[in-house]
Amino acid sequence: MKFLTLLVALATAAQAHYNFPSMNGGTAWSNVRQWTGYYTFDPVTNVASDDIRCNVNASLAPSTLSVAAGSTLKWAANPDIYHPGPLLAYMAKVPAGSTAATWNGAGTVWFKIYEDHPTVGTAGLVWPSASATSVSFKIPAAVPSGDYLFRIEHIGLHAASGLNGAQFYISCGQLSVTGGGAGTPSPLVAFPGAYKATDPGIKLDIYYPVPTNYQPPGPAVWSG
C-alpha cells in the first residue's frame, strides 16, 4: 500500500509540472528554444547553473518571431500553471554581429519587463497566474528595435521552504522587435547571477506562517 501511495504521489507531481512551448499561437518550439527533457516538464532548481538562463541545454529555435514594440506577446502554458508562485518575464538585446537565432544570452544583458504579486490574506497567497493556460506580456514601447531573447519564468514555491526547493519553469523565445523606441533598459542582470538560492523570494515557506508580503527575486521592472 505504501508503495502504491508513493507511485500515485510521483505521478501526481509529474502531472503538476508544465512548460512554455510557444508564442502568439505558433507551433510548439518553432520560435521557442526547446530544451533537453522538455517532455518531462521538469523544472530547474539550481539558480547557479547555466540552466537557469533558458533551461537545460536549450537548443536554438528554427525561427524568430517578429513583434512590434508596444504590442502584446502571448505565451502558451502546457498544460497549465499548476504550482503557486510568481510569473516573471525578461528580455535581452542581441549584440551586434549576432542574431536571436544564434546568440546564447550570456552576460549581464537581461532586464525585467514584468513580475506579478500575490494577494496576501490570512488563508494564504493567491497568485494572478494560477491555473492559467496562457499568459500575456506587453513589449515596452520604448524598447529599441532589434533582435531579442525573451525569457519567461514561473517559480513554483510549494516546496521552497528547503534550500533549492523552489522550482523554475523557464523558456526562451527568439524575437525581432520592430517600431521600437529610444529607451535604455535597466538594470541589467546575468543568468546565472541574478538570483541566490537564499533570496527571500526563492527560499520561503508560503504556508506557515503565511507571509504578510512577497517580493519576487531579481531586479526592478523596467517599464520604459
C-alpha positions in Angstrom: 0.0 0.0 0.0 2.8 2.4 0.8 4.5 1.6 -2.5 1.2 2.3 -4.3 0.8 5.6 -2.5 4.3 6.6 -3.5 3.6 5.8 -7.1 0.4 7.9 -7.0 2.3 10.8 -5.4 5.1 10.7 -8.0 2.6 10.6 -10.9 0.7 13.5 -9.4 3.9 15.5 -9.1 4.8 14.9 -12.7 1.4 15.9 -14.0 1.7 19.1 -12.0 4.7 20.2 -14.0 4.4 22.4 -17.1 6.4 24.2 -19.7 6.0 27.2 -22.1 6.4 25.9 -25.7 5.0 28.6 -28.0 4.4 32.4 -28.5 1.4 34.1 -30.2 -0.2 30.8 -31.2 2.8 29.5 -33.1 3.8 25.8 -33.4 5.5 24.5 -30.3 9.2 25.0 -30.3 9.2 26.8 -33.6 10.5 30.2 -32.2 10.9 29.0 -28.6 14.1 27.2 -27.7 13.4 23.5 -27.0 15.4 22.1 -24.0 16.6 18.7 -23.1 13.8 16.8 -21.3 11.1 19.3 -22.3 8.7 16.4 -22.5 9.2 15.7 -18.8 8.1 19.2 -17.9 10.7 19.1 -15.1 11.8 22.4 -13.5 15.3 23.8 -12.9 16.1 24.0 -9.2 19.8 25.2 -9.2 19.9 29.0 -9.7 23.7 28.9 -10.0 23.5 26.6 -13.1 23.6 27.8 -16.7 20.2 26.0 -17.0 18.6 28.9 -15.1 19.0 31.0 -18.3 16.9 29.2 -20.9 16.5 25.7 -19.3 18.6 22.5 -19.7 20.8 22.6 -22.8 18.3 24.8 -24.7 18.8 24.5 -28.4 18.5 27.3 -31.0 14.9 27.6 -32.4 14.5 27.3 -36.1 12.7 30.7 -36.5 12.3 34.1 -34.9 9.0 35.9 -34.2 8.6 39.5 -35.4 6.7 41.7 -32.9 6.0 45.4 -32.7 7.2 47.4 -29.7 4.2 48.2 -27.5 2.3 45.1 -28.7 1.2 42.1 -26.6 3.1 38.9 -26.6 1.1 35.8 -25.6 2.7 32.6 -24.3 1.1 29.2 -24.1 1.4 27.2 -20.9 1.3 23.4 -21.3 -0.8 22.1 -19.7 -1.3 24.9 -17.2 0.5 26.8 -14.5 -0.3 24.5 -11.6 2.0 25.5 -8.8 1.7 28.6 -6.6 4.3 31.3 -7.3 5.2 34.4 -9.3 5.3 34.9 -13.1 8.3 36.9 -14.4 9.5 38.0 -17.8 12.9 39.3 -19.0 14.3 40.4 -22.3 17.9 40.7 -23.6 19.0 42.6 -26.6 21.1 40.6 -29.0 24.6 42.2 -29.5 25.8 43.4 -32.9 27.2 40.6 -35.0 24.7 38.0 -33.7 21.0 37.3 -34.2 18.3 35.9 -31.9 18.7 32.6 -33.7 22.5 32.4 -32.9 23.1 34.1 -29.5 23.2 32.3 -26.2 22.2 35.1 -23.9 25.3 35.0 -21.7 26.5 38.1 -19.8 24.9 41.0 -17.9 22.3 41.6 -20.6 18.8 40.8 -19.1 16.3 43.3 -18.0 12.9 42.5 -16.3 9.8 43.7 -18.0 7.2 42.0 -15.8 6.5 40.5 -12.4 3.3 39.7 -10.7 2.5 39.8 -7.0 0.0 37.7 -4.9 -2.9 38.9 -3.0 -2.0 38.3 0.6 -4.6 37.1 3.1 -4.9 35.0 6.2 -5.9 32.0 4.1 -2.7 32.2 2.1 -1.3 33.8 -1.1 -3.4 34.0 -4.2 -1.4 34.2 -7.4 -2.6 36.0 -10.6 -1.3 33.3 -12.9 -2.8 30.3 -11.0 -4.1 27.6 -13.4 -3.5 29.8 -16.5 -3.1 28.1 -19.8 -1.7 31.2 -21.4 -0.2 34.5 -20.2 0.5 37.8 -21.9 3.1 40.5 -21.6 3.4 43.9 -23.2 6.6 44.6 -25.1 7.7 48.0 -23.7 7.1 50.7 -26.4 10.4 52.3 -25.6 12.5 49.2 -26.2 14.8 49.8 -29.1 14.3 47.9 -32.4 16.3 44.8 -33.0 16.7 41.1 -32.1 16.0 39.9 -28.5 15.7 36.8 -26.4 12.6 36.8 -24.3 12.8 34.7 -21.1 9.5 33.6 -19.4 9.8 32.2 -15.9 7.3 30.8 -13.4 8.6 30.0 -9.9 6.8 27.2 -8.1 7.1 27.9 -4.4 5.2 24.9 -3.0 8.4 23.3 -1.7 10.5 26.4 -1.3 10.9 26.1 2.4 14.0 24.0 1.8 17.2 25.1 0.1 16.9 24.6 -3.7 13.3 23.7 -3.2 11.9 26.4 -5.5 11.1 25.2 -9.0 11.8 27.3 -12.0 9.8 26.7 -15.2 11.6 28.6 -18.0 11.6 29.1 -21.7 13.4 31.5 -24.0 11.8 32.8 -27.2 13.5 34.4 -30.2 12.1 37.9 -31.1 12.7 40.6 -33.7 11.3 43.8 -32.3 10.1 46.4 -34.9 9.0 50.0 -34.4 11.0 50.4 -31.2 11.8 53.5 -29.2 14.9 55.1 -27.7 14.8 53.7 -24.2 17.7 52.3 -22.2 16.6 49.2 -20.4 18.0 48.8 -16.9 19.0 47.4 -14.5 20.8 44.6 -16.3 21.5 41.2 -14.8 23.0 37.9 -15.8 21.7 34.3 -15.7 23.1 32.7 -13.7 23.9 35.5 -11.3 20.7 37.4 -10.8 19.4 35.0 -8.1 20.8 33.4 -5.0 19.3 30.2 -3.6 18.7 32.0 -0.3 16.9 35.1 -1.7 13.8 35.8 0.3 11.6 35.4 -2.8 13.1 32.0 -3.5 13.6 30.3 -0.2 10.5 30.7 2.0 7.6 28.8 3.4 4.4 30.1 1.8 2.1 28.0 4.0 3.1 28.6 7.7 3.3 31.2 8.9 1.5 32.8 5.9 3.8 35.6 4.6 2.5 39.1 5.0 4.2 40.2 1.9 6.1 38.8 -1.1 8.8 40.3 -3.4 9.8 38.4 -6.5 13.6 37.8 -6.9 15.7 39.8 -9.3 15.9 43.4 -10.4 13.2 46.0 -10.6 10.9 46.0 -13.6 11.9 48.3 -16.4 8.7 49.7 -17.9 10.3 52.1 -20.5 
